[in-house]
Amino acid sequence: MTAVAISQQISIQPMFHCITHLVLDIDQPIAISSYPFLSEFADYSQLTEIWLILISPHHSFQSDAMDNILNSVGNVPTVGISYPNDWTLIPEDILDAIISHQVKHLIIRTTYEKCMQSVVTYARQLTTITFIRDQCSLNAWTHMTRWLDKNGNKYSVKDDSRSLCVYFE
């Protein structure tokens, strides 16, 4: 028997169990073929939230990478995304990948109104979209809440003004 045949017969037990939150810091393009190995490290059946923190401003995250990650961890209700700068628009194909995996809640670290507006307009299939910011300000969300009011969206702002949550019915 060859080594490949033997390795295919051995079932690999996950090293970690009962993981509820997973954070992936992505600082360089990772080979698409390596994402499926995520499922071998842990049992993700209890996973409730995954965060993708894109560190490098020069790295573009592709929808097939998002698909592979979400396929590897199974059904996760909440996905968080953080880009290295606030002026990043989230591509529609990334949103399509999230929506197609029945994610219910999307969290995005951004203060870029154009990004927030495009996500709210495009991803209405989600239950909620929450936008968060690092610093708080009493009028942090003024322009966005006016836009949401004008477009008939329901939303709430946390007491510390660090997050804005948009609700869909």
C-alpha positions as CSV (number, residue, x, y, z in Angstrom):
1,M,0.0,0.0,0.0
2,T,1.2,3.5,-0.8
3,A,1.5,6.2,1.8
4,V,-1.3,8.1,0.1
5,A,-3.7,5.1,0.3
6,I,-2.8,4.6,4.0
7,S,-3.4,8.3,4.9
8,Q,-6.8,8.2,3.2
9,Q,-7.8,5.3,5.4
10,I,-6.8,6.9,8.6
11,S,-9.5,9.2,10.0
12,I,-8.0,12.3,11.6
13,Q,-9.7,13.3,14.8
14,P,-10.1,17.1,15.4
15,M,-7.6,18.6,17.9
16,F,-10.2,21.0,19.3
17,H,-13.8,20.4,20.3
18,C,-16.7,22.7,21.2
19,I,-15.4,25.8,19.5
20,T,-17.9,28.6,19.4
21,H,-15.9,31.5,18.0
22,L,-13.2,31.4,15.4
23,V,-11.0,34.3,14.3
24,L,-8.8,34.0,11.2
25,D,-6.1,36.7,10.7
26,I,-5.4,36.7,7.0
27,D,-2.2,38.6,6.2
28,Q,-1.2,37.1,2.9
29,P,-2.9,35.2,0.1
30,I,-3.2,31.6,1.2
31,A,-3.5,28.8,-1.3
32,I,-7.2,28.1,-1.9
33,S,-6.4,24.4,-1.5
34,S,-5.4,24.9,2.2
35,Y,-8.8,26.1,3.4
36,P,-10.5,22.7,3.4
37,F,-7.9,21.6,6.0
38,L,-9.7,23.9,8.5
39,S,-12.2,21.1,9.1
40,E,-9.4,18.7,10.2
41,F,-8.2,21.0,13.1
42,A,-11.5,21.3,15.0
43,D,-15.0,20.2,15.5
44,Y,-17.0,23.3,14.4
45,S,-20.5,21.9,15.1
46,Q,-20.8,24.4,18.0
47,L,-19.4,27.4,16.0
48,T,-21.6,30.5,16.3
49,E,-19.4,33.1,15.0
50,I,-16.4,33.4,12.6
51,W,-14.3,36.5,12.0
52,L,-12.1,37.1,9.0
53,I,-9.6,39.8,9.8
54,L,-7.8,40.9,6.7
55,I,-4.5,42.5,7.8
56,S,-2.7,43.3,4.5
57,P,-4.1,46.2,2.6
58,H,-2.7,44.6,-0.6
59,H,-4.5,41.3,-0.2
60,S,-7.8,40.9,-1.9
61,F,-10.0,38.3,-0.5
62,Q,-11.8,36.3,-3.1
63,S,-15.3,34.8,-3.1
64,D,-13.9,31.3,-3.6
65,A,-11.8,31.7,-0.5
66,M,-14.9,32.8,1.4
67,D,-16.8,29.8,0.0
68,N,-14.0,27.4,1.0
69,I,-13.8,28.7,4.6
70,L,-17.6,28.6,5.1
71,N,-17.8,25.1,3.6
72,S,-15.0,24.0,6.0
73,V,-16.6,25.2,9.1
74,G,-20.2,24.3,8.3
75,N,-23.3,26.4,9.1
76,V,-22.2,29.4,11.1
77,P,-24.9,32.0,11.8
78,T,-22.6,35.0,12.3
79,V,-19.7,36.2,10.1
80,G,-17.6,39.2,10.9
81,I,-15.3,40.9,8.4
82,S,-12.6,43.5,9.2
83,Y,-10.5,45.1,6.4
84,P,-7.3,47.0,7.1
85,N,-8.7,50.3,6.1
86,D,-12.2,51.8,6.3
87,W,-12.4,52.8,2.7
88,T,-12.9,49.2,1.4
89,L,-16.0,48.3,-0.4
90,I,-17.1,44.7,0.2
91,P,-17.5,43.0,-3.3
92,E,-20.9,41.6,-4.1
93,D,-19.4,38.1,-4.8
94,I,-18.2,38.0,-1.2
95,L,-21.7,39.0,0.0
96,D,-23.2,36.3,-2.3
97,A,-20.9,33.7,-0.7
98,I,-22.1,34.7,2.7
99,I,-25.7,34.8,1.8
100,S,-25.6,31.4,0.0
101,H,-24.3,29.8,3.2
102,Q,-27.4,30.8,5.2
103,V,-25.5,33.3,7.4
104,K,-28.0,35.3,9.4
105,H,-25.9,38.0,10.9
106,L,-23.1,39.9,9.3
107,I,-20.7,42.2,11.3
108,I,-18.4,44.6,9.4
109,R,-15.8,46.9,11.0
110,T,-16.2,50.0,8.9
111,T,-17.2,53.7,9.1
112,Y,-17.3,54.1,5.3
113,E,-20.9,55.1,4.4
114,K,-20.7,54.0,0.8
115,C,-19.7,50.5,2.0
116,M,-22.5,50.4,4.6
117,Q,-25.1,51.6,2.1
118,S,-24.1,49.1,-0.5
119,V,-24.2,46.2,1.9
120,V,-27.6,47.2,3.3
121,T,-29.0,47.6,-0.2
122,Y,-27.5,44.3,-1.5
123,A,-27.7,41.9,1.5
124,R,-31.3,42.1,2.6
125,Q,-31.6,38.3,2.8
126,L,-29.7,38.5,6.1
127,T,-31.5,39.0,9.5
128,T,-29.1,41.7,10.7
129,I,-26.1,43.6,9.6
130,T,-24.0,45.3,12.3
131,F,-21.4,47.9,11.6
132,I,-18.8,48.6,14.2
133,R,-16.1,51.2,14.7
134,D,-13.1,51.3,17.0
135,Q,-13.6,54.8,18.4
136,C,-16.9,56.2,19.8
137,S,-18.5,59.5,19.0
138,L,-21.9,60.8,19.8
139,N,-22.6,61.7,16.1
140,A,-20.7,58.7,14.7
141,W,-23.7,57.3,12.8
142,T,-25.6,60.5,11.9
143,H,-25.3,60.4,8.2
144,M,-26.0,56.7,8.0
145,T,-29.0,56.8,10.3
146,R,-30.5,59.6,8.1
147,W,-30.0,57.4,5.0
148,L,-31.6,54.4,6.8
149,D,-34.6,56.5,7.9
150,K,-35.0,57.8,4.3
151,N,-35.0,54.3,3.0
152,G,-37.3,52.8,5.6
153,N,-34.8,50.6,7.4
154,K,-35.1,49.6,11.1
155,Y,-31.9,50.0,13.1
156,S,-30.5,50.5,16.6
157,V,-27.3,52.2,17.9
158,K,-25.6,50.8,20.9
159,D,-25.3,53.1,23.9
160,D,-21.5,53.5,23.5
161,S,-22.1,54.6,19.8
162,R,-19.6,51.9,18.6
163,S,-22.1,49.9,16.7
164,L,-25.1,50.3,14.4
165,C,-27.3,47.3,13.8
166,V,-29.7,47.2,10.8
167,Y,-32.6,44.8,11.0
168,F,-34.4,43.1,8.2
169,E,-37.8,41.4,8.3
